[in-house]
Structures are given as C-alpha cells and as structure tokens.
C-alpha cells in the first residue's frame, strides 16, 4: 500500500494533473528531502543537489505531462532528478575540460588573459542589467559575494525564492553569453 497524502492517491494525482497549488506544496513537502538525498548520493554537493531538486519541481509544475498513478508520479520525480544529475555531471566534465584548456592557454599569454577577463566582466555586467528586475537584484548580490541566506534576508524573500531567481538568472545569462558565461564561472573559481 502506498503513502496517502490529502486523501486518496488517485485524488492526489488528479490534483497534481490539474496543477492545484496546494497539491504541489504537498508534493514538495513530501519528496523534497528524499530527492535531495538521492541527488546528493550522485553529486556529493548539497547546494547543487538542492538546485537540481528545485529545478525538478519547476519542471513538473511547468510540464503538461499527466500521471496515471501515484507510483508513476513518484518514479517520474526520481527519474527527472537522475537525468538532471547525469546532465549536470556531463556538463561539469565539459566545463572542466574547457576551463583546463583556457587555463593552459592563458598561462602562456597572461596579458591576453587579463584583457579577456575584463571583456568577460564587461559582457557579464551588460547582460545582468538586462535581466528581469528580481533576478537582477538577486544575481547582483550574488556577484558581491553574498550567500543565499544573506540575499534572502536583505531582500525579505525566502532562500528558495533566492535560489529560483539565481537559477533563472544563470539560465538567461548562459543563453545570452554562451561560452563567455562558462569562462566567467571558471574565473570565479580561481
């Protein structure tokens, strides 16, 4: 017998299918911690695992997919997290290779590297100014070195909202800046 939430499983799945907010809140409350642990086992990084789980719930909310059963919904959540973890690890591997290449070529040409770094920062700040207002505020504070909880306190919003705005900003910046955003991420880790 499965876990029951707010009535029967069938009723719960129906409420998810019709995008009822309280059902999604229940879904989030019920599965968030389990999914974060699941992602942590694959990634070894709590903040990344939390971000992936957040993305997963956003995907379920925005997706037009309907579910036939509670077990199907549960399996879909875990499969989404698994796929997002795999994609993250593949992307990270590509980033690391690219960053390694940039580092070796930049060591050979230090002056060019400084010019490139200045250009990346200039492009980044131009792109940040084009973000939606809330994303811009959150990402601006992030660029100042503020942690998620500090940003949440400064702006009077939840840490979850900060993460959501930050992810939105990163997604938009990656689209606008392409490889320059990857270089910015690399420079920040140095």
Secondary structure, DSSP 8 states (H G I E B T S, - for coil): -----SS-HHHHHHHHHTT-HHHHHHHHHHHHHHHHHHHHHHH--HHHHHHHHHHHHHHHHH-----S-HHHHHHHHHHHHHHHHHHHHHHHHHHHHHHHHHHHHHHH-HHHHHHHHHHHHHHHHHHHHTS-HHHHHHHHHHHTT--HHHHHHHHT--HHHHHHHHHHHHHHHHHHHTHHHHHHHHHHH-
